Amino acid sequence: MDIKNNKSSQFSKLSFPNWDEIIHSYLSEMNVHFKNDDVSEYVKVFFDKIEEIRNIGFGNHIAQTMQIAISASALKKNQVSEESISNTTRAIQGEFNQFFSVFELNSGSFIYVEPKVEELLGIPKELFTIQNLFALNPTFKLFHPNDVSHVIRWAGIAYGVLSFPNFKITSTTEYYKVNFRISTENSKDPRIKSKKYLELEKKCFLKSDEKIEDLKFPRYHLDKWTVYDAENFSYVKPQFVSDPLSTDLMNSLAYLMNAYLLDIHPKYLLMLNGRKGFDRNKEIALALNNSIKENTGVTDYFTENQIADTFAKTLRNKVFQTCKKWDAIGEYSEITSEQQSLDYCQRLGLLPIPNAIISHIYRNISH
């Protein structure tokens, strides 16, 4: 059957789940993994954190991260000795293009920055600060305008994920990682300054000493920074790294928090996710229809015309308005193509959709 001529009556056969339904479905599965009797605890924590972030208006000021941390009782944790920090730093010493810092939540600042930052970025270590990295200091720009709000939003989401029951920091090899760009316009090194931007990979090690008992939440971040050329940078990439099960659960949970906050319907994101693999709307429709048939038995649900209309009449404006709402610092223009919508959704962290979440979207389609 030619899907181009498919009748629109097929549209009435299916109902796609919203993010609430997908979240309940995923949390129920996570509950089974942890062998709990009642999923309501997970649901309550999830939506409490979402409401907290939304009430703060999270996204454009790093100080808002502190409010999430305070609510998670991070500031009550015991101090870590300088010796413990030094021992851990030595244990994870890295390559020529890496340096270290230690961030402490009580002060909201780095309490240590390795002098090697001067060699790698061309700035004094005293200027490698939270204020300069996250757009709080208008006189010293060390951030990329299109990345900084997303790094901040993901930091708040990361604190939210760490607040969940059953997630514990058990090893000095566990960390939260995020890649983003920084400006080099203030570098004293002409070679670095000429690049305009560099990419930083920040690994936040959430436990600084194996002798410390299991942590529910870290007061200190031992940060390992890796410096790259920015020419191959694509988008801000946050990721938890832990044991295989926890890694998958935490990253999927972080994605769901982000998707729920930004509020673009899962059906639309599925279409745009298809655009990553196919240029033609007919191919997108065929791929989506094959997945729908596998899960529901309904055939030929989408047509290429429906895909095209959704992209042009609904998605472009929705994505543009979402960008303006959640990124007051970044630069955006009116969306005129599907490639532009795709690019902006990747910048927002909505694409690609994790496979675990795609599975829950399809399994919750009803008809």
Phi, psi and omega in degrees: 000134179281114185293342179297329182259010181297142182283143183292348179299337177299332184299329183281352185281339187236151173233120180276141181290149171271181183293328177302314182293320179293319179298313178299320179296314182292318180294328176295319177293319178297323179298322178295320179302320183269002174057042174269160181272335189226120181282349186300330179297315179296316180299316181296314180298316182302306186284335172297316180292320177300315181295323179297313180296317181294318180296325178289334186077040191299140170147335187235013180209123185295335180298335179294332176302323182299323180295323175295318181295317181299318181294337179268010177063026181295327188284352181270355183290153181295154177291154174253133184290155176298327178296318179297317179297316181297318180296317181292320178301315179296324183292332183248021179307141188238219189273179183297335184261030182232149172217172187234154171214163175234123180254136181237126189290331180301317181268344182066033185208168173284127176266353176205135171228127181296133180304340181301342178301329181295322178290320187275329182246344179076025177231150176298146182299335179292341181264355174274086187232163175301317181301317182282330180285330190237038166065028178265348182242103184290347183268351181218101184271116178236015186236161172262126186299332182273358182246329196297317181296325181289322176299317181294315180298316180293329177296317177297319178295321179299317176298322178297317179297318181294344179279351186288147174301147175080347175270120179228153178266110189246353186213151176286357177264001178269141181202165171251129185242142174212137178251136177201171182258153173231156177279145177247016186296338180259009180291141177277349180268113182304324180296317179288319181301323183292340180288336181075316178219149170235159174260132174250135168252118182252119174254114179267107178278120192273354178223126188262351183206127180296341180286339180288139179294167181308133182260143171272330182202138184273135171276327182248142169248119170269109190259129175252116184256130175244133185256128178232160166295147185270001187295333180259008180291141176245293184215162174301128186235097176271147179198135169272141176234116181214209173292159188306316182292311181297322179302312181295314182296314184293319180290324176292321178296318178298318178299316181297321177298315180296315182295321180294319180295316185281335166060052166254127191303141180306323180299318180293321179291327174300316179299312183291327175298324176294331180294339178295329184258341185225144177272330186262140180297329178297319179292322177298314180299316180298316181296316178295318181296324178296318179291321178296318180299319180298327186262335186234340185086350179283134182250152172051054181283309181268147170245160179296328178292322178295320177299312182298316180296319180297315178302311188282320189265339185240306191291318185302310181290321180298315180295317181298315180294324177295318178299315182294326182288320189257359179216084181286344183267327186289165181256123180223151175235164177305137184277128182238002181208162178290328177297323178292318176300317179298314180300315182293322178291327174291323177295323179285348182084015180273340179228146357288154176281129178303145182303323180298324181283321176303318179301317181288331176295309183293321183288345179256011170288133180239158178205000000 
